[in-house]
Amino acid sequence: MLKINNNSGLFDDITHYNSENCNNRPNNTIIDTIIIHCISLPVGSYGNQNIVDLFMNNLDINQDPSFESLKDVKVSSHLLIKRDGEIIQFVPFNLRAWHAGVSKHKERENCNDYSIGIELEGTDKSNFTDTQYERLNEIIKSLKDYYPKIVDENIIGHNEVSPDRKNDPGPFFEWNRIKV
């Protein structure tokens, strides 16, 4: 079982990168939401370092024409689950990762303030792997144990908090596999 280190706000025993794309949450913030995203760079290309490079501000935008729109973009998530199930953490849970952007959920704006962002390596036009669902369930269980205010109704997609801008994780994400 994944365990959150009380001192660092990180999962023990997984790969960590320290993204600069984060800051402190507002005082007295209660973490009660998980936002699920998907990403691949370029779209549909898996198993490369491009997502890590993006979250670490090291993406070479000359690698692919689609990367031009990412020039000077500063984003991160707390976690990335790769296609093979590898989990990478970029931001400690006690800090605010920059994953949701302009967002609103249940009349509360700025979802980054009170949420944990989880990226799945994938697209909104394709299926995710069984291993990704297994790892996501492990993560959700650990997060719900550590942050008891996280309930199933607050495990949502990026599309739910930014519907005019985003549609991930998309129609191929099987919600019934995580909300049990």
N, C-alpha and C positions, 0 to 999 in steps of 0.2 A: 504494500500500500504506500502511496505517495504521502510524505510527511512534510508539512511546512515548518521550517525552522523559525522559532519565535524571535530570534535575534535578527535574522537577515530578511525575513519575509519571502524567502525563496524555498522552493522544493529542494529537499536533499536528493542527492544521487541522480541528477540529470545535468545536461549541458546548460551552462549559463553564459550569456553575453551581457555586458553592462551597457545598455543603450542609454545615450544621453537624452533621448526623446521622452522625457518624463519629468514630473515635478511633484511637489507635495500635494496631497489631497487637502481640501479645506478642513479646518479644525472640526472635530467632533463628527466626521463623516462616518456613516455606517455603510459598510460594503454589503449590498443586498442583491446585486444583479450580476449576471454573467451574459456577456454579449458574444455571440458566435459569428465569426467572419470566415471568409475564404480568400485565398490569395495564391497566385502563381505568377512567376515572372520569367519570360514572357507568358502570357496567358496560355495555359495548357502544357507548359513545360515544367517538368518536375525533376527533383533530385539534384538541383544545382544550388549554389550559394547566394543567388540573387535576393531572396527574401531576407536572409541574414544581412547581406550588404545594405539593403534598403533600410532596415531597422537600425543599422549601425552607422548610417550616413556615409557608406562607402560604395554605393552602387555606381558603376561606370555607365553613365547614360548613353555612351557611344556604342555599347554592346548590342543594342537593339533599338530600332526606330521607335518602338512603343514606350521606351524608357524616357523619351524626351519630356513627356508630361510629368515625370517624377523629379525633374530638375529642382533642386532646393527644397523638396518636400521633406518634412520632418515628422515621421510617424513611428509608432511602435505598438506592440501589443505586449501583454504580460507573457503569453505563451504562444508557441507555434507547435502544431502536431503535424509532422511530416507524413507522407503517404505510407512509409514503413513503420509508423508508430513512434518514431523518435520524438521526444519532447524537448523543446528548447525554451528556456526562460530568458526574457530580455529585461523585464522590469520586476522588482519586488512587489508583492501584492499590496503592501502598505503604501506604495507610491501610485500616482496617477499616470498610467500609460496614455499615449495619445493615439487612440484607436477609433473612436466613434465620431470625432469631429463635431460639427454642429448637429445636435441630437436632442431628442425629447422622448421620455417614457413616462406614462401615467402622470402627465402634467408637470413632470420634473425635467428641467433642461440640463444641459451639460452632463450627459451620462458618464463621461470619463471620471467625473468626481466620485461616483459611488459604485462603479462597475469594474469587473475584471474582463479584459478582452482576450479571447482565445481565437487564434487563426488556425484554420485547417488548410494544409496545402491542397489546393484544388481550385475548381472554378464553379460558378453558379450554373454551369451547363453540363455538369458531369457528376457521376456518383463518387462518393467518398469510400474509402476502404474499410473493411471490417475492423482492421487493426486500429484505424483512426477512431471508430466508434468505441472500441474497447478502451482505448487510452483516454478518450474524452469522458467516458463514464467513471474511470478511476479518478480523474481530475475533479469532476463535479462532486463525487462523493467526498473527497478530501476537502474541497472548498466549502461544501455545505457543513461538514463537521467543524471546520475552523471558523466559518462565518455563518452562524445559525440563522441569520436573517435572510440568507439566500434560499428561496423557495422555488419550486418548479415554475410558477407563473412569472418569475423574474429571470428565467433562462430563456433568452430571446435572440433573435437574429438581428444583424446590423440593419436589415431592411425595415425592421419594426421601429427603430429609433431615428432613422434617416430615410424615410420612404421616398422622398423626392430626389435623393442622390444615389442610393444604394439598393441592391437587390440580393446581396449575399446573406446567408449562405446559399440561397437559391432553392428552386423547386425539387432538386434531387436530394436535398438534405432530409434524412428520415428522422423527424422529431420523435416518433414513437420509439426509437431505439435509445433515447436518452431520458425521456420523461416517463419514468416508470414508477 
